[in-house]
């Protein structure tokens, strides 16, 4: 799996993970977050490697289905892009007044709340 796909998988899990069963969450975390192999997970769960693979595949499809229906990750990414664009625009304003300084502070705080640390 490409690193870009792993990042998306992690983001989908962050958003929709609570909608999964405990078993799905546990296997997902072992594989994606703790970097266990399919064989290691299978041994710990007393199932075959193929069963673990199938569970992860079904779970990935389920998470993608949630995103297709609800679009929460896409909305989050749009908010982040807009916030970055606004922050960039404000940085270009010369000789800031106290009002602009306050606006910048508010944007930085909003960025922190959205998980964007580089604004």
Steps between C-alpha positions, in 0.01 A plus 500: 500500500633844406570746779236736355243220527608430859454867587149498350421178686611664824292810436192292417551305821534822699169625365293182477680255730243531779239361257692172468461200725754455779652208310539706181655785697745270677620327183520833315712652776731201518560507126511872421609661825715233665633358170428137576512257211193309385655181636565657841143627523366165385697319769383741771137477384515122436399540137678459169705767330243497219219568750687804630557622144131459420397685816732790422377511141133503607574763764680722247200474266266581788701809595505613136124445483448716810708773337309472172170538684597758764800683354640606837864452401449691176332786688787505750756521219305785334497693830873450538569623145284808548660576833846473347396730214364762741811479716720548193296803389520665840875444520536712184330807650768761572531701819234318701272692730393368840185366331703297252721374779187375679368342177831315458478375859147373442604324180793335676271381778249364251784329314615332821145377563494354148835330550700730275818600676678675214278809459 
